[in-house]
Amino acid sequence: MSILEIALASQIWARRHEKRGLAFDESAGLKALLRVAFVFFAFTLLIAALNIAADRPQMLAQSSAPVATGR
């Protein structure tokens, strides 16, 4: 068997034997929302830290970027 056939057979076997929750409960939605918020917050902190490390703090109230206007 090739690797692709083994992977496909494994995927089919896993789908047949998994137990799915049929009902959507509020805790699952809350967990998903919290994960999205955490990822957004972490990404924002990462971008801010990279801007500070590059000595270019982000300013929201500035006009257009000087690099773009200089061309």
MOPAC internal coordinates of N, CA, C and O (Angstrom, degrees):
PM7 1SCF
backbone

  N    0.0000 0     0.00 0     0.00 0    0    0    0
  C    1.4645 1     0.00 0     0.00 0    1    0    0
  C    1.5249 1   109.65 1     0.00 0    2    1    0
  O    1.2310 1   121.55 1   -37.61 1    3    2    1
  N    1.2954 1   114.64 1   142.39 1    3    2    1
  C    1.4613 1   117.75 1   176.53 1    5    3    2
  C    1.5259 1   109.55 1   -81.95 1    6    5    3
  O    1.2310 1   121.54 1   -11.66 1    7    6    5
  N    1.2894 1   114.65 1   168.34 1    7    6    5
  C    1.4687 1   120.20 1  -179.63 1    9    7    6
  C    1.5212 1   110.64 1   -62.82 1   10    9    7
  O    1.2310 1   120.20 1   142.68 1   11   10    9
  N    1.3219 1   117.23 1   -37.32 1   11   10    9
  C    1.4574 1   120.81 1   179.57 1   13   11   10
  C    1.5263 1   111.31 1   -64.64 1   14   13   11
  O    1.2310 1   120.16 1   138.28 1   15   14   13
  N    1.3286 1   117.29 1   -41.72 1   15   14   13
  C    1.4615 1   120.82 1   178.52 1   17   15   14
  C    1.5219 1   111.26 1   -65.08 1   18   17   15
  O    1.2310 1   120.44 1   139.68 1   19   18   17
  N    1.3262 1   116.76 1   -40.32 1   19   18   17
  C    1.4670 1   120.70 1   178.59 1   21   19   18
  C    1.5260 1   110.22 1   -64.87 1   22   21   19
  O    1.2310 1   120.12 1   137.42 1   23   22   21
  N    1.3282 1   117.38 1   -42.58 1   23   22   21
  C    1.4591 1   120.96 1   179.53 1   25   23   22
  C    1.5178 1   111.05 1   -64.78 1   26   25   23
  O    1.2310 1   120.18 1   139.25 1   27   26   25
  N    1.3307 1   117.26 1   -40.75 1   27   26   25
  C    1.4605 1   121.19 1   179.27 1   29   27   26
  C    1.5236 1   111.18 1   -66.41 1   30   29   27
  O    1.2310 1   120.07 1   136.87 1   31   30   29
  N    1.3254 1   117.48 1   -43.13 1   31   30   29
  C    1.4630 1   120.87 1   178.04 1   33   31   30
  C    1.5252 1   110.87 1   -64.11 1   34   33   31
  O    1.2310 1   120.32 1   141.35 1   35   34   33
  N    1.3184 1   116.98 1   -38.65 1   35   34   33
  C    1.4620 1   121.20 1   177.97 1   37   35   34
  C    1.5203 1   111.24 1   -64.83 1   38   37   35
  O    1.2310 1   120.70 1   139.58 1   39   38   37
  N    1.3194 1   116.26 1   -40.42 1   39   38   37
  C    1.4638 1   120.87 1   179.01 1   41   39   38
  C    1.5271 1   110.67 1   -65.68 1   42   41   39
  O    1.2310 1   120.05 1   137.19 1   43   42   41
  N    1.3269 1   117.52 1   -42.81 1   43   42   41
  C    1.4650 1   121.45 1   178.60 1   45   43   42
  C    1.5255 1   110.30 1   -63.58 1   46   45   43
  O    1.2310 1   120.11 1   136.39 1   47   46   45
  N    1.3281 1   117.40 1   -43.61 1   47   46   45
  C    1.4556 1   120.77 1   179.71 1   49   47   46
  C    1.5257 1   110.81 1   -63.45 1   50   49   47
  O    1.2310 1   120.41 1   138.61 1   51   50   49
  N    1.3316 1   116.82 1   -41.39 1   51   50   49
  C    1.4608 1   120.46 1  -179.11 1   53   51   50
  C    1.5272 1   110.98 1   -65.92 1   54   53   51
  O    1.2310 1   120.10 1   140.63 1   55   54   53
  N    1.3205 1   117.42 1   -39.37 1   55   54   53
  C    1.4655 1   120.08 1   179.24 1   57   55   54
  C    1.5159 1   112.00 1   -66.64 1   58   57   55
  O    1.2310 1   120.19 1   144.69 1   59   58   57
  N    1.3118 1   117.24 1   -35.31 1   59   58   57
  C    1.4635 1   119.87 1   179.64 1   61   59   58
  C    1.5181 1   112.12 1   -71.62 1   62   61   59
  O    1.2310 1   119.99 1   152.05 1   63   62   61
  N    1.3187 1   117.62 1   -27.95 1   63   62   61
  C    1.4560 1   120.81 1  -174.14 1   65   63   62
  C    1.5252 1   113.80 1  -104.40 1   66   65   63
  O    1.2310 1   119.66 1  -176.77 1   67   66   65
  N    1.2985 1   118.25 1     3.23 1   67   66   65
  C    1.4644 1   118.73 1   179.52 1   69   67   66
  C    1.5227 1   109.82 1   -83.35 1   70   69   67
  O    1.2310 1   121.55 1   -28.53 1   71   70   69
  N    1.3052 1   114.64 1   151.47 1   71   70   69
  C    1.4624 1   120.62 1   178.94 1   73   71   70
  C    1.5140 1   107.57 1  -108.42 1   74   73   71
  O    1.2310 1   120.84 1   -62.22 1   75   74   73
  N    1.3013 1   115.99 1   117.78 1   75   74   73
  C    1.4565 1   120.60 1  -177.76 1   77   75   74
  C    1.5234 1   110.22 1  -101.22 1   78   77   75
  O    1.2310 1   121.27 1   -36.38 1   79   78   77
  N    1.3141 1   115.18 1   143.62 1   79   78   77
  C    1.4487 1   120.01 1   171.96 1   81   79   78
  C    1.5169 1   109.09 1   -83.87 1   82   81   79
  O    1.2310 1   120.10 1   -56.47 1   83   82   81
  N    1.3044 1   117.42 1   123.53 1   83   82   81
  C    1.4485 1   120.66 1  -175.07 1   85   83   82
  C    1.5187 1   112.67 1   -80.79 1   86   85   83
  O    1.2310 1   120.20 1   150.37 1   87   86   85
  N    1.2962 1   117.21 1   -29.63 1   87   86   85
  C    1.4654 1   120.34 1  -175.86 1   89   87   86
  C    1.5242 1   110.32 1   -96.96 1   90   89   87
  O    1.2310 1   121.36 1   -36.27 1   91   90   89
  N    1.3129 1   115.01 1   143.73 1   91   90   89
  C    1.4593 1   120.90 1   174.89 1   93   91   90
  C    1.5141 1   107.86 1   -93.15 1   94   93   91
  O    1.2310 1   120.70 1   -60.97 1   95   94   93
  N    1.3026 1   116.26 1   119.03 1   95   94   93
  C    1.4561 1   118.21 1   177.81 1   97   95   94
  C    1.5251 1   109.95 1  -106.20 1   98   97   95
  O    1.2310 1   121.32 1   -16.54 1   99   98   97
  N    1.3118 1   115.09 1   163.46 1   99   98   97
  C    1.4674 1   120.26 1  -174.94 1  101   99   98
  C    1.5192 1   112.23 1   -66.76 1  102  101   99
  O    1.2310 1   120.10 1   150.42 1  103  102  101
  N    1.3159 1   117.41 1   -29.58 1  103  102  101
  C    1.4673 1   119.24 1  -178.25 1  105  103  102
  C    1.5263 1   110.86 1   -67.22 1  106  105  103
  O    1.2310 1   119.73 1   146.65 1  107  106  105
  N    1.3335 1   118.11 1   -33.35 1  107  106  105
  C    1.4675 1   120.40 1   178.12 1  109  107  106
  C    1.5247 1   110.18 1   -67.70 1  110  109  107
  O    1.2310 1   120.36 1   138.83 1  111  110  109
  N    1.3260 1   116.91 1   -41.17 1  111  110  109
  C    1.4601 1   120.08 1   177.67 1  113  111  110
  C    1.5092 1   111.87 1   -65.90 1  114  113  111
  O    1.2310 1   120.73 1   141.37 1  115  114  113
  N    1.3226 1   116.21 1   -38.63 1  115  114  113
  C    1.4631 1   120.41 1   178.91 1  117  115  114
  C    1.5224 1   110.60 1   -66.65 1  118  117  115
  O    1.2310 1   120.49 1   139.87 1  119  118  117
  N    1.3247 1   116.67 1   -40.13 1  119  118  117
  C    1.4750 1   119.83 1   177.83 1  121  119  118
  C    1.5223 1   110.78 1   -62.57 1  122  121  119
  O    1.2310 1   120.42 1   136.78 1  123  122  121
  N    1.3150 1   116.79 1   -43.22 1  123  122  121
  C    1.4656 1   120.22 1   179.52 1  125  123  122
  C    1.5169 1   110.78 1   -63.49 1  126  125  123
  O    1.2310 1   120.44 1   136.76 1  127  126  125
  N    1.3214 1   116.77 1   -43.24 1  127  126  125
  C    1.4593 1   121.03 1   179.20 1  129  127  126
  C    1.5278 1   111.15 1   -63.78 1  130  129  127
  O    1.2310 1   120.06 1   137.95 1  131  130  129
  N    1.3093 1   117.50 1   -42.05 1  131  130  129
  C    1.4617 1   120.81 1   178.06 1  133  131  130
  C    1.5254 1   111.59 1   -65.33 1  134  133  131
  O    1.2310 1   120.06 1   142.97 1  135  134  133
  N    1.3276 1   117.49 1   -37.03 1  135  134  133
  C    1.4688 1   119.98 1   177.74 1  137  135  134
  C    1.5179 1   111.31 1   -65.52 1  138  137  135
  O    1.2310 1   120.69 1   137.96 1  139  138  137
  N    1.3281 1   116.29 1   -42.04 1  139  138  137
  C    1.4632 1   119.84 1   178.68 1  141  139  138
  C    1.5194 1   110.16 1   -63.88 1  142  141  139
  O    1.2310 1   120.36 1   136.75 1  143  142  141
  N    1.3276 1   116.92 1   -43.25 1  143  142  141
  C    1.4625 1   120.68 1   179.27 1  145  143  142
  C    1.5246 1   110.73 1   -63.85 1  146  145  143
  O    1.2310 1   120.11 1   139.12 1  147  146  145
  N    1.3230 1   117.40 1   -40.88 1  147  146  145
  C    1.4609 1   120.70 1   179.82 1  149  147  146
  C    1.5221 1   111.21 1   -64.95 1  150  149  147
  O    1.2310 1   120.21 1   136.67 1  151  150  149
  N    1.3290 1   117.21 1   -43.33 1  151  150  149
  C    1.4643 1   120.46 1   179.77 1  153  151  150
  C    1.5249 1   110.22 1   -64.65 1  154  153  151
  O    1.2310 1   119.96 1   138.07 1  155  154  153
  N    1.3240 1   117.68 1   -41.93 1  155  154  153
  C    1.4605 1   121.03 1   177.98 1  157  155  154
  C    1.5259 1   110.86 1   -62.56 1  158  157  155
  O    1.2310 1   120.30 1   135.66 1  159  158  157
  N    1.3239 1   117.04 1   -44.34 1  159  158  157
  C    1.4633 1   121.61 1   179.60 1  161  159  158
  C    1.5271 1   110.99 1   -64.26 1  162  161  159
  O    1.2310 1   120.36 1   136.42 1  163  162  161
  N    1.3398 1   116.91 1   -43.58 1  163  162  161
  C    1.4677 1   120.37 1   179.67 1  165  163  162
  C    1.5245 1   111.14 1   -64.78 1  166  165  163
  O    1.2310 1   120.22 1   138.87 1  167  166  165
  N    1.3301 1   117.18 1   -41.13 1  167  166  165
  C    1.4595 1   120.84 1   178.90 1  169  167  166
  C    1.5259 1   110.55 1   -64.79 1  170  169  167
  O    1.2310 1   120.35 1   139.43 1  171  170  169
  N    1.3333 1   116.93 1   -40.57 1  171  170  169
  C    1.4614 1   120.86 1   177.94 1  173  171  170
  C    1.5260 1   111.02 1   -62.89 1  174  173  171
  O    1.2310 1   120.53 1   136.82 1  175  174  173
  N    1.3305 1   116.60 1   -43.18 1  175  174  173
  C    1.4668 1   119.90 1   177.57 1  177  175  174
  C    1.5257 1   111.50 1   -64.59 1  178  177  175
  O    1.2310 1   120.35 1   141.64 1  179  178  177
  N    1.3169 1   116.95 1   -38.36 1  179  178  177
  C    1.4639 1   120.43 1   178.79 1  181  179  178
  C    1.5202 1   110.77 1   -63.30 1  182  181  179
  O    1.2310 1   119.89 1   133.92 1  183  182  181
  N    1.3118 1   117.82 1   -46.08 1  183  182  181
  C    1.4623 1   121.47 1   179.52 1  185  183  182
  C    1.5235 1   110.28 1   -63.80 1  186  185  183
  O    1.2310 1   120.10 1   137.46 1  187  186  185
  N    1.3362 1   117.41 1   -42.54 1  187  186  185
  C    1.4611 1   120.38 1   178.64 1  189  187  186
  C    1.5299 1   111.15 1   -62.94 1  190  189  187
  O    1.2310 1   120.43 1   138.30 1  191  190  189
  N    1.3281 1   116.79 1   -41.70 1  191  190  189
  C    1.4638 1   120.16 1   179.66 1  193  191  190
  C    1.5284 1   111.13 1   -66.05 1  194  193  191
  O    1.2310 1   120.19 1   140.50 1  195  194  193
  N    1.3124 1   117.24 1   -39.50 1  195  194  193
  C    1.4675 1   119.64 1   177.77 1  197  195  194
  C    1.5231 1   111.55 1   -66.77 1  198  197  195
  O    1.2310 1   119.98 1   142.57 1  199  198  197
  N    1.3240 1   117.65 1   -37.43 1  199  198  197
  C    1.4660 1   120.47 1   176.76 1  201  199  198
  C    1.5276 1   111.33 1   -66.67 1  202  201  199
  O    1.2310 1   120.31 1   140.46 1  203  202  201
  N    1.3190 1   117.01 1   -39.54 1  203  202  201
  C    1.4646 1   120.42 1   178.24 1  205  203  202
  C    1.5243 1   110.10 1   -67.81 1  206  205  203
  O    1.2310 1   120.27 1   138.89 1  207  206  205
  N    1.3449 1   117.09 1   -41.11 1  207  206  205
  C    1.4596 1   120.58 1   179.14 1  209  207  206
  C    1.5243 1   111.55 1   -64.80 1  210  209  207
  O    1.2310 1   120.42 1   148.35 1  211  210  209
  N    1.3113 1   116.80 1   -31.65 1  211  210  209
  C    1.4613 1   120.66 1   178.14 1  213  211  210
  C    1.5234 1   111.32 1   -85.63 1  214  213  211
  O    1.2310 1   120.47 1  -175.94 1  215  214  213
  N    1.3174 1   116.71 1     4.06 1  215  214  213
  C    1.4625 1   123.68 1   179.55 1  217  215  214
  C    1.5328 1   111.13 1    60.65 1  218  217  215
  O    1.2310 1   120.69 1  -143.31 1  219  218  217
  N    1.3169 1   116.30 1    36.69 1  219  218  217
  C    1.4608 1   122.59 1   177.08 1  221  219  218
  C    1.5200 1   109.17 1  -131.58 1  222  221  219
  O    1.2310 1   119.21 1  -104.54 1  223  222  221
  N    1.3178 1   119.12 1    75.46 1  223  222  221
  C    1.4634 1   118.99 1   179.32 1  225  223  222
  C    1.5221 1   111.32 1   -62.69 1  226  225  223
  O    1.2310 1   120.80 1   -38.23 1  227  226  225
  N    1.2992 1   116.08 1   141.77 1  227  226  225
  C    1.4618 1   121.34 1  -176.79 1  229  227  226
  C    1.5276 1   109.79 1   -78.70 1  230  229  227
  O    1.2310 1   120.85 1   -51.34 1  231  230  229
  N    1.3161 1   115.99 1   128.66 1  231  230  229
  C    1.4524 1   121.63 1   177.57 1  233  231  230
  C    1.5181 1   108.60 1  -114.08 1  234  233  231
  O    1.2310 1   120.20 1   -57.43 1  235  234  233
  N    1.3096 1   117.22 1   122.57 1  235  234  233
  C    1.4482 1   120.40 1  -178.04 1  237  235  234
  C    1.5257 1   112.32 1   -82.77 1  238  237  235
  O    1.2310 1   119.71 1   156.55 1  239  238  237
  N    1.3361 1   118.16 1   -23.45 1  239  238  237
  C    1.4576 1   121.00 1  -173.91 1  241  239  238
  C    1.5237 1   113.18 1   -93.79 1  242  241  239
  O    1.2310 1   119.78 1  -173.02 1  243  242  241
  N    1.3153 1   118.03 1     6.98 1  243  242  241
  C    1.4578 1   120.26 1  -179.70 1  245  243  242
  C    1.5193 1   110.87 1   -79.08 1  246  245  243
  O    1.2310 1   121.68 1   -18.31 1  247  246  245
  N    1.3253 1   114.39 1   161.69 1  247  246  245
  C    1.4675 1   119.27 1   172.83 1  249  247  246
  C    1.5251 1   108.86 1   -78.29 1  250  249  247
  O    1.2310 1   119.49 1    18.30 1  251  250  249
  N    1.3107 1   118.57 1  -161.70 1  251  250  249
  C    1.4492 1   121.30 1  -176.85 1  253  251  250
  C    1.5293 1   110.83 1   -61.98 1  254  253  251
  O    1.2310 1   121.20 1   -21.07 1  255  254  253
  N    1.3111 1   115.32 1   158.93 1  255  254  253
  C    1.4526 1   121.77 1  -176.01 1  257  255  254
  C    1.5152 1   110.92 1   -65.41 1  258  257  255
  O    1.2310 1   119.33 1   -39.69 1  259  258  257
  N    1.3368 1   118.88 1   140.31 1  259  258  257
  C    1.4692 1   120.95 1  -178.64 1  261  259  258
  C    1.5317 1   112.26 1   -65.14 1  262  261  259
  O    1.2310 1   119.29 1   151.45 1  263  262  261
  N    1.2954 1   118.97 1   -28.55 1  263  262  261
  C    1.4649 1   120.76 1  -179.84 1  265  263  262
  C    1.5189 1   109.42 1   -67.46 1  266  265  263
  O    1.2310 1   120.34 1   139.89 1  267  266  265
  N    1.3196 1   116.95 1   -40.11 1  267  266  265
  C    1.4654 1   120.50 1  -177.77 1  269  267  266
  C    1.5309 1   111.22 1   -72.53 1  270  269  267
  O    1.2310 1   119.92 1   147.18 1  271  270  269
  N    1.3361 1   117.75 1   -32.82 1  271  270  269
  C    1.4570 1   119.64 1  -178.31 1  273  271  270
  C    1.5183 1   111.61 1   -81.19 1  274  273  271
  O    1.2310 1   119.59 1   159.29 1  275  274  273
  N    1.3214 1   118.39 1   -20.71 1  275  274  273
  C    1.4569 1   121.64 1  -178.73 1  277  275  274
  C    1.5096 1   113.18 1   -77.65 1  278  277  275
  O    1.2310 1   119.00 1   167.50 1  279  278  277
  N    1.2956 1   119.51 1   -12.50 1  279  278  277
  C    1.4749 1   121.43 1  -177.27 1  281  279  278
  C    1.4953 1   112.25 1   -83.56 1  282  281  279
  O    1.2310 1   120.10 1   180.00 1  283  282  281

